[in-house]
Amino acid sequence: AYCVKVAHCYHAYALILETTGFSSTTICPTTSSAWNKIAYSGDCRPSTQFSKAGKGADLLIHEATFEIGMECEAVLKRHCT
């Protein structure tokens, strides 16, 4: 596992979990295959570093607080839509 710094609040990071194979209990319900890479970020601004680190992830989790149409407010508060 490793982290990449993202633009959000002070000390905000995104998390990348990689393995040669999660246990058989971590199975994608859609494809029935094991997840080998999971990328997670909170409600941060778009991040090239996170995008590169998370490329090829089997599962991406990215929180988004603001709805479409609230892009200006999201930028001011360092959030995402």
Secondary structure, DSSP 8 states (H G I E B T S, - for coil): -EEEE-SSSTT-EEEEEE-S---TTSB-TTT--B--EEEEE-S----HHHHHHHTT-SEEEE---S-TT-HHHHHHTT---
